């Protein structure tokens, strides 16, 4: 059973955002680290960022279905072959900020002290991951989430990625927890509650005016969603006639 302690990266104490990752890994690189990389690596990361920014802008302006891979490649001045070195599909490039976040979340959770209520462990890992993201990320993530909320193909792709990430989280915990804890159904339920709370926070954040769609607001909405979990679990609906169900 998991009992309590502080995460090793409390608020204000997390490592600097980003850090270079190899191709295929969605984790971001901060501008300071970018300048330290070899020229070829800097060009690759800048091309990737340009493809994400272009895709999010074109999808919002012209529509996801009407924007082609040729449109994206032409605007960034790369070939479609180059596009596929970075992303698997139109959906993949639109979800890049989301995938970056969950890759960092897995890093944070992998480093965390697994003590205390599991919902608290997940909550701190979400906050820690948000604090590690680079300064450009939240703008792209907000744009991505607005597209996801309004584009069925992206909604489906996001849900599929969420399912895959949930499996990765459970696999990570299975390696770090005693066997009985790792197989406990309560662990899976706690993860589903975490995903639900996070999605509620994201929905409120993505539909807020652009001026408030910043990282502190997302952290505050995430805190609010987790604070509401106990009341949601114990929520009682009144039956007809005033009797409680």
C-alpha positions in Angstrom: 0.0 0.0 0.0 1.2 3.5 -0.8 1.6 5.9 2.2 2.7 9.7 2.1 5.8 11.9 1.4 6.7 14.9 -0.7 7.6 14.5 -4.3 11.3 14.9 -5.0 10.5 17.9 -7.2 8.2 20.2 -5.2 6.8 23.4 -6.7 9.7 25.8 -7.4 12.3 23.0 -7.2 11.9 21.2 -10.5 14.7 20.9 -12.9 15.0 23.4 -15.8 12.5 22.9 -18.6 13.3 20.7 -21.5 16.5 19.1 -22.6 17.5 17.5 -26.0 15.9 14.2 -26.9 16.5 11.9 -29.9 14.2 11.5 -32.8 11.0 9.7 -31.9 10.9 11.0 -28.3 8.4 13.8 -27.9 10.0 15.6 -25.0 10.9 19.3 -25.5 14.1 21.2 -25.6 14.4 24.6 -24.0 15.9 27.5 -25.9 19.0 27.6 -23.6 19.7 24.0 -24.1 19.0 24.4 -27.9 21.9 26.8 -28.2 24.3 24.3 -26.7 23.5 21.6 -29.3 25.4 21.0 -32.6 24.1 23.0 -35.6 22.5 19.9 -37.2 20.5 19.1 -34.1 19.4 22.7 -33.7 18.1 22.6 -37.2 16.2 19.4 -36.7 14.5 20.7 -33.5 13.6 24.0 -35.2 12.2 22.2 -38.2 10.1 20.1 -35.8 8.8 23.2 -34.0 8.0 24.9 -37.3 6.0 21.9 -38.4 4.0 21.9 -35.2 3.4 25.7 -35.2 2.4 25.6 -38.9 0.0 22.7 -38.5 -1.8 24.2 -35.5 -2.1 27.6 -37.3 -3.3 26.0 -40.6 -5.7 23.6 -38.9 -7.3 26.4 -37.0 -7.5 28.7 -40.0 -8.4 26.4 -42.8 -9.8 23.3 -41.0 -8.1 20.0 -40.2 -9.7 18.1 -43.1 -9.0 20.7 -45.7 -5.3 21.1 -44.8 -3.0 18.6 -46.6 0.4 17.3 -45.7 1.6 19.0 -48.9 0.3 22.3 -47.5 2.3 21.9 -44.3 5.5 20.7 -46.0 5.3 23.5 -48.6 4.9 26.2 -45.9 7.8 25.0 -43.9 9.8 24.3 -47.1 10.5 20.7 -46.5 9.6 17.5 -48.3 6.8 15.1 -47.3 9.6 12.6 -46.7 11.1 15.0 -44.2 7.7 15.5 -42.5 7.5 11.8 -41.9 10.8 11.8 -40.2 9.2 13.8 -37.4 5.5 12.8 -37.4 3.5 9.8 -38.5 0.4 11.7 -39.6 -1.6 14.9 -39.7 -3.1 13.9 -36.3 0.4 13.2 -34.8 1.7 16.7 -35.5 -1.4 18.3 -34.0 -1.0 16.3 -30.8 2.7 17.0 -30.5 2.3 19.3 -27.4 0.1 16.7 -25.7 2.6 13.9 -26.4 5.5 16.1 -25.2 3.6 16.7 -21.9 2.9 13.0 -21.2 6.5 12.0 -22.0 7.7 14.5 -19.4 5.0 13.3 -17.0 6.3 9.8 -17.3 9.8 11.1 -16.5 8.5 12.9 -13.4 6.5 9.9 -12.2 9.5 7.7 -12.8 11.6 9.9 -10.5 8.9 10.5 -7.9 8.9 9.0 -4.3 5.9 6.7 -4.4 4.5 7.4 -1.0 1.2 8.7 0.1 -2.3 8.6 -1.4 -1.9 7.6 -5.1 -4.1 10.5 -6.3 -1.7 12.8 -4.6 1.3 11.2 -6.3 -0.4 11.6 -9.7 -1.5 15.2 -8.9 2.1 16.2 -8.0 3.4 14.5 -11.1 1.0 16.5 -13.3 2.1 19.7 -11.6 5.8 18.8 -11.8 5.5 18.0 -15.5 3.7 21.3 -16.2 6.5 23.2 -14.4 9.2 21.4 -16.6 7.7 22.3 -20.0 9.5 25.0 -22.0 8.1 28.5 -22.3 6.7 28.0 -25.8 4.8 24.8 -25.0 1.7 26.2 -23.3 0.8 28.4 -26.4 1.0 25.4 -28.7 -0.8 23.1 -26.2 -3.7 25.6 -25.8 -4.0 25.7 -29.6 -3.8 21.9 -29.8 -6.5 21.4 -27.2 -8.9 23.8 -28.9 -8.5 21.8 -32.1 -9.0 18.5 -30.2 -12.2 19.8 -28.6 -13.7 20.7 -32.0 -12.3 18.0 -34.4 -13.6 14.5 -34.1 -10.5 12.9 -35.8 -8.2 14.6 -33.3 -10.5 13.8 -30.4 -10.3 10.1 -31.3 -6.5 10.3 -31.7 -6.1 12.0 -28.4 -8.2 9.4 -26.7 -6.1 6.7 -28.3 -2.9 8.3 -27.1 -4.4 8.7 -23.6 -5.2 4.9 -23.5 -1.6 4.1 -24.6 -0.2 6.5 -22.0 -2.3 4.9 -19.3 -0.8 1.6 -20.2 2.7 3.1 -20.0 1.9 4.5 -16.6 0.6 1.2 -15.3 3.7 -0.5 -16.6 6.0 2.0 -14.9 4.2 1.5 -11.6 4.3 -2.2 -12.0 8.1 -2.0 -12.2 8.3 0.2 -9.1 5.6 -1.1 -6.8 5.4 -4.5 -4.9 3.5 -7.0 -7.1 0.3 -6.9 -5.0 0.1 -3.1 -5.2 0.8 -3.1 -8.9 -2.1 -5.5 -9.6 -4.5 -3.7 -7.3 -7.7 -2.6 -9.1 -7.6 0.5 -6.9 -4.5 1.6 -8.7 -6.2 1.5 -12.1 -9.3 3.3 -10.7 -7.1 6.0 -9.2 -5.4 6.5 -12.6 -8.9 6.7 -14.3 -9.9 9.4 -11.8 -6.7 11.3 -12.4 -7.3 11.2 -16.2 -10.9 12.4 -15.6 -9.8 15.3 -13.3 -7.1 16.3 -15.8 -9.6 16.3 -18.7 -12.0 18.5 -16.7 -9.2 21.0 -16.1 -8.2 20.9 -19.7 -11.7 21.5 -21.0 -12.1 24.6 -18.8 -8.6 25.8 -19.7 -9.0 25.3 -23.5 -12.3 27.1 -23.6 -11.2 30.1 -21.5 -10.3 33.4 -23.2 -6.8 33.3 -24.7 -5.5 35.8 -22.2 -6.1 33.3 -19.3 -4.9 30.2 -21.2 -1.6 30.2 -19.4 0.3 27.7 -17.3 -0.6 29.1 -13.8 -4.3 29.0 -14.8 -4.0 25.3 -16.0 -2.2 24.4 -12.7 -5.0 26.2 -10.7 -7.7 24.4 -12.7 -5.9 21.1 -12.1 -5.8 21.8 -8.4 -9.5 22.6 -8.4 -10.4 19.4 -10.2 -8.4 17.2 -7.8 -9.9 19.1 -4.8 -13.4 18.2 -6.2 -12.7 14.4 -6.4 -13.7 13.5 -2.8 -17.0 15.3 -3.2 -17.6 13.8 -6.6 -17.0 10.2 -5.3 -19.5 10.8 -2.5 -22.0 12.9 -4.5 -25.5 11.9 -3.7 -28.5 12.5 -6.0 -31.9 13.2 -4.5 -34.6 10.7 -5.6 -38.1 11.9 -6.6 -40.0 13.1 -3.5 -36.8 14.3 -1.7 -35.4 10.9 -0.6 -31.7 10.4 -1.3 -30.8 7.7 -3.7 
